[in-house]
């Protein structure tokens, strides 16, 4: 067993910032050649990069045709809309589900097909605490992340025997752009902190080890798992 990823190519979506950037750097530090995809990729990125609007299904399919063969696929890109259910318009629902669920499925299906044909590969979805819980005023996000957990298990059931590991990481409350509204709400932030046994918000680098583990041969007998990295949140 080893966490050495030398000679492997990893594709990370949403690689420019936050959790995606931490994942990309961790995989690169372990020896992988990293390819990043994001909606705002540029020539200044530290990895080879592609630009894609994950809310545009045609753009996702066009992206697939451009991508190299990959050994590791990290499906991290996502979005969130904070509106109560009674005000959660169809267009908000559609956008979140397209970015958070449909785009990852299309990429996993198309690149996973190649992995199955080769007889090996690692797919890592990014789930959420809301893969386990309902959250507040984020119905589309909760639905999409609950579905990601189910999709992880469904693909693992199909592909484990073909040498492809499909797993997910469920970050806890991490200091990223997606949680900015919660961080800035003093009362809500205190409620969150009071429940985390570790006593602090997480940072993207807290997830580095989990990504490297699931991308490496150390996880070869791990299939269909949703791994929380949450400071103990779910233990409460």
ChimeraX attribute file (.defattr): number of C-alpha atoms within 10 A of each C-alpha:
attribute: neighborCount
match mode: 1-to-1
recipient: residues
	/A:1	8
	/A:2	10
	/A:3	17
	/A:4	18
	/A:5	21
	/A:6	13
	/A:7	10
	/A:8	20
	/A:9	19
	/A:10	27
	/A:11	26
	/A:12	24
	/A:13	28
	/A:14	26
	/A:15	30
	/A:16	23
	/A:17	15
	/A:18	18
	/A:19	25
	/A:20	27
	/A:21	21
	/A:22	20
	/A:23	29
	/A:24	30
	/A:25	19
	/A:26	20
	/A:27	30
	/A:28	20
	/A:29	15
	/A:30	17
	/A:31	16
	/A:32	23
	/A:33	21
	/A:34	26
	/A:35	22
	/A:36	23
	/A:37	28
	/A:38	22
	/A:39	16
	/A:40	14
	/A:41	18
	/A:42	15
	/A:43	9
	/A:44	8
	/A:45	13
	/A:46	15
	/A:47	19
	/A:48	15
	/A:49	23
	/A:50	19
	/A:51	17
	/A:52	21
	/A:53	16
	/A:54	28
	/A:55	20
	/A:56	14
	/A:57	16
	/A:58	12
	/A:59	14
	/A:60	20
	/A:61	16
	/A:62	11
	/A:63	17
	/A:64	13
	/A:65	9
	/A:66	9
	/A:67	14
	/A:68	12
	/A:69	13
	/A:70	20
	/A:71	24
	/A:72	29
	/A:73	25
	/A:74	29
	/A:75	26
	/A:76	25
	/A:77	24
	/A:78	25
	/A:79	17
	/A:80	21
	/A:81	16
	/A:82	15
	/A:83	15
	/A:84	12
	/A:85	13
	/A:86	7
	/A:87	10
	/A:88	16
	/A:89	12
	/A:90	9
	/A:91	9
	/A:92	18
	/A:93	19
	/A:94	12
	/A:95	19
	/A:96	23
	/A:97	23
	/A:98	20
	/A:99	22
	/A:100	27
	/A:101	23
	/A:102	20
	/A:103	24
	/A:104	25
	/A:105	20
	/A:106	15
	/A:107	19
	/A:108	23
	/A:109	13
	/A:110	14
	/A:111	21
	/A:112	26
	/A:113	14
	/A:114	16
	/A:115	24
	/A:116	17
	/A:117	11
	/A:118	13
	/A:119	14
	/A:120	19
	/A:121	27
	/A:122	24
	/A:123	27
	/A:124	24
	/A:125	25
	/A:126	26
	/A:127	29
	/A:128	26
	/A:129	21
	/A:130	21
	/A:131	21
	/A:132	16
	/A:133	13
	/A:134	15
	/A:135	13
	/A:136	12
	/A:137	16
	/A:138	18
	/A:139	21
	/A:140	25
	/A:141	26
	/A:142	24
	/A:143	20
	/A:144	25
	/A:145	26
	/A:146	20
	/A:147	17
	/A:148	24
	/A:149	24
	/A:150	15
	/A:151	21
	/A:152	25
	/A:153	18
	/A:154	13
	/A:155	21
	/A:156	22
	/A:157	14
	/A:158	12
	/A:159	21
	/A:160	20
	/A:161	13
	/A:162	15
	/A:163	18
	/A:164	26
	/A:165	31
	/A:166	30
	/A:167	27
	/A:168	28
	/A:169	24
	/A:170	23
	/A:171	24
	/A:172	23
	/A:173	25
	/A:174	23
	/A:175	16
	/A:176	15
	/A:177	14
	/A:178	15
	/A:179	13
	/A:180	11
	/A:181	13
	/A:182	16
	/A:183	19
	/A:184	10
	/A:185	11
	/A:186	11
	/A:187	10
	/A:188	13
	/A:189	16
	/A:190	13
	/A:191	11
	/A:192	17
	/A:193	15
	/A:194	13
	/A:195	16
	/A:196	20
	/A:197	14
	/A:198	13
	/A:199	13
	/A:200	15
	/A:201	16
	/A:202	19
	/A:203	16
	/A:204	18
	/A:205	17
	/A:206	18
	/A:207	23
	/A:208	18
	/A:209	15
	/A:210	19
	/A:211	21
	/A:212	24
	/A:213	16
	/A:214	26
	/A:215	30
	/A:216	21
	/A:217	18
	/A:218	14
	/A:219	17
	/A:220	18
	/A:221	9
	/A:222	14
	/A:223	23
	/A:224	21
	/A:225	18
	/A:226	24
	/A:227	16
	/A:228	20
	/A:229	21
	/A:230	23
	/A:231	20
	/A:232	14
	/A:233	19
	/A:234	15
	/A:235	9
	/A:236	7
